[in-house]
Amino acid sequence: MQHIGKALSNFVKDSKIEKGLEQHKALGLWPDVVGKKIAENTEAKSVESGVVLICVKNPVWRQELQLQKDQIIKKLNKALLKKIIKDIRFV
């Protein structure tokens, strides 16, 4: 008999949903990666095909985050331990 953790790990790999699960981790990591102030003014909504959708409270924050986008992508990928995130859309 196989341990449940090992069975789940094998299932995730076999079903090819591993990439989607890894991308989804970026949503949970968002507040830690960007810090308290940015997290208070944004909300990570979804990730699809390596693109994170972030809702921003106002246009000023959206512009500021657009300027920091490359740095944030690098931080997210570092936290994920893989290059998973390709872009961020601020809306």
Stockholm file with secondary structure:
# STOCKHOLM 1.0

chainA/1-91         MQHIGKALSNFVKDSKIEKGLEQHKALGLWPDVVGKKIAENTEAKSVESGVVLICVKNPVWRQELQLQKDQIIKKLNKALLKKIIKDIRFV
#=GR chainA/1-91 SS CCCHHHHHHHHHHHHTCHHHHHHHHHHHHHHHHHCHHHHHTEEEEEEETTEEEEEESSHHHHHHHHHHHHHHHHHHHHHHTSCCCCEEEEC
#=GC SS_cons        CCCHHHHHHHHHHHHTCHHHHHHHHHHHHHHHHHCHHHHHTEEEEEEETTEEEEEESSHHHHHHHHHHHHHHHHHHHHHHTSCCCCEEEEC
//
